[in-house]
């Protein structure tokens, strides 16, 4: 892999590239933003429960903001990469990095959270726990291969994002969203199969996994088209694609900083503690006009929310520039797949402040009672639903009771499975339905099925 062959405007699932007034990569962005999977993110919790009168971030607003930062990163990096002699000499590469890299990163940022189920990590944990609790049931476990079983006991939203973007659901066209290979490779944050993942103790690219066994062909097609470097054949492991670092950086800096802003808006954090830490990062920007910042701070003092919003913008600007500089300084290592850190964690001057933000976030935000309550509720809701649907799906057709048949009738047509399919494939159909649910829909369905609330007609 090199800077000349790591991108492709070909589309997954499409034989010919059609002409359009928009570039292929702009079309990727548009396809994602107009999709129902993206639209559903508006009712998926980011961190805090969605209050009626105070507007905090949900998965959709988070994704839009990540895309905005990602476009800036792609624009900065693209303008730097075109200075490389090899790219200067190549007309296609020069045009791509100068004009299109920013669109690729923005589109991938939009797609990065598409695979997150209702209630986020609680939803992932609930899906996994159902199968973990079955580990003592040999007859149940033996229905799956080792690789399939690992997929299920460690359900992963990142792998599910790839699945949503590429899978041909019933009644739909082949190729899923039919995105370019350039955009698809940029969301492969963990380019390995589940049995290769090593958790937090392992290397960054192996801390989770990037595709389910059911989507191996799609993953292999992507890695081939953009010439990703294979690290291991068994288990399947690839080195990260360079574009991944930009998508990851945009996501990292957005949730790190914006979760703080939301916590301030909800009065979980004081203006003083947020302002102090944001200013600490802003002062690291050698190009910042600190006199002007001081003047604006004084003007906004009477509106604390607007003050923090201003400082948040300045903070994100600094981290974006610093992440881009880190990428350029390490470009030779990154293209070889040998850069072992995230870009944000490789900004030495910012680490003390970022670590303090992380500490406060864990202590005061992610363990706040409102967050804990929604996580517990989400876990209970998703656990109940996964039990009902998977149990019904795996019982042989002739042995299903009326309640099992009724449960399966609730599946939308695009998620219906063939009775001849393997147990793993049946389960994946159920998980497709489950992971697409919004928080509100999952809660309503749980109440209806459990008889807590009668459905409206």
Secondary structure, 3 states (H helix, E strand, C coil): CCCCCCCCCCECCCCCCCCCCCCHHHHHHHHHHCCHHHHHHHHCECCCCCCCCCCCCEHHHHHHHHHHHHHHHHHHHHHHHCCCHHHHCCHHHHHHHHHHHHHHHHHHHHHCCCCCCCCHHHHHHHHHHHHHCCCCCHHHHCCCCHHHHHHHHCCCHHHHHHHHHHCCCCCCCCCCCCCEHHHHHCCCCCCECHHHCCHHHCCHHHCCCCCCHHHHHHHHHHHHHCCCCEEECCCCEECCCHHHHHHHHHHHHHHHHHHHHHHHHCCCCCHHHHHHHHHHHHCCCCCCCHHHHHHHHHHCCCCHHHHHHHHHHHHHHHHHHHHHHHHHHCHHHHCCCCCCCCCHHHCHHHHHHHHHHHHHHHHHHCCCHHHHHHHHHHHHHHHHHHHHHHHHHHCCHHHCCHHHHHHHHCCCHHHCCCCCCCHHHHHHHHHHHHHHCCHHHHHHHHHHHHCCCCCCC
